[in-house]
Amino acid sequence: MQKNRSSNQALMFFIIYIALLGSLIFAAVSFTPTFQQEQPSEISSAFIQKHNQEKKAAENEGKWQPSNTFVITAISIGSCLDIIVVLLWARHENKKTKQGEFSNPDRLTNKKWFWYLVSMGIVLPKDGKLIFSLKNFILTVIFFVLLKFLLFDQLESI
């Protein structure tokens, strides 16, 4: 009974996490400010715009501003480290399974969909142990490279 409850709790965590993430993305995309300022005359508009630029420059003067290339590289390194952590976790799970520490065969980590969510399909359960899927790894790397170039092109145009 206790093991089924922990599986339900983990499932509820992922459902709530995905719902929260989806609602935050939806809110960020669909948010439009409801207040609109009146359009000042052209002379005062130019003055206000110059004043705002000076204010932004003063605010950003002491702050670190990374380049777009640095940001894309950091995201790529983070993605690679995520894959490495999942592979180490799978290795640890296989060692525990081999030692017989898990008595419940209906664990959440034994489900194929769980590993698709956590490791993007790179690690999958097969015959009672976790295996590395080379095909899914290559497809994931290709996806990340294409995504990197797509984001890099968009950041360069900003």
N, C-alpha and C positions, 0 to 999 in steps of 0.2 A: 504494500500500500504506500509506503514512504517513497519508494523509488518511482512509482507512477506519479506521485505528487511533485517530485523534483523535476520530472520530465515535463509535466504540465506547466510548472513555474518557468522553466527555461523557454518553453514554447510561447507563453504569455509575454515573457521579456522580449523576445524577438518580434512578436506581433506589435507590442506597444512601441518598441524602438523604431520599427519600419513606419508605423502610423505617425509617430511624432516627427520623424525625419521627412516624410512625405508632406505633412501639414506645414512644416517650416519652409520647405522648398516652395510649396504652393503659395504661402503667404508672402514670401520674398518676391516671387515672380508677379503676383497679381496686385501687390500693394501700389496704390497711387495716392499721392498726398491730396487731401481734400481741401486744403487751404491754398489759395492762390493770391499772390501779392499783386497789387495794382501796378501797371506798367508806368514807371516814371517817365518824364520827358527824356529826350535823347541826351541832353547835356548831363543831367543828373544820373542817367543810366550809365554813361561812360565813367563818371566819377565813382559811382557805387561799384562798378565792375573792377576798376583799378584798385579801389580800397579793399575789396574782397580778395584780390590776387595778392596784395601786399600782406593781408592778414594771414592767408594760407601759407605764404612763404615764411612768415615769422613763426607760425606754428610748427612747420616742418623743418625748421632750421637745424635743430639739434637731434632730430630723429634719424634713425638708420633707414635708408630706402634701398632695399635690395633690387637688383636688376631682374628683368624678366627671365633671362637665362638662368640666373641663380635659383629662382623660384621653381622653374621647370625641372632643373637638376635635382633640387631637394625633394620634389614630389616623386621623381623617378627613383631616387635612392630609398625613399620611404616605402614605395611599392615593392622594391626588391627585398628590403628588410622584412616586410610583411610576409612575403613568400617564404623566406628563410625561417621565420618564427613558426609558421604553419608546418613546414617540413620537420623542424625539430620537435614540435608538439606531436606530430604523427609518429615519429620515431619513439618518443616517450610512451605514447599510447600502445604501440606494438610491444614494447618491452613489458609493460604492465599486463597486457593480454597474455603474453607468453608465460609470465609468472603466475597467471591465474588469479590476479587480484580482483577482477571484475566478475561478479557472479550473475549480474542481470544482463541477459542478451538483448534486452529491449531498451538499452541506454540511448540517449539522444545522440551521442557521438558515434553510434553504430549506424545511424541513418545516412543514406546517400545525400539527401537534400541538405542536411546540416553541413556536410563537407563542401557542397556546391556553394553554399552561402559563405562559409568561413574562408575557404581556400580557392574559390573560383573554379572548382573542379580539378585542381591540380592533384589533390590528395583525395582518394576515394576508397571506401571499404570494399574489400573483395575477399571472399573465402575466410571471413573472420579476422582479417588484418587489414591495415591501411596500406595502400600501394600508391606509388607515384605514377601519375598519368602523363607520359611524355607528350602525347597528342594535345591534351588540354593545356599543358605548360606552353607548348609552342604557340597555340592559338591565343593564349593569354598574353604572351610576350608580344606577338604581332599586334594584338588589340592595344596594348599599352604604348607601343611605338607609334602606331597610327594616331592614337589619342594625344600623345606628346607632340607630334608634328602639327596636328590640328590646333591644339591649344597654343603652341608656340607661334603659329601663323596669326592666330587671332590676337595674341598679346603684342606681337610686333606691329599690328595695324592700329593699336590703341595709341 
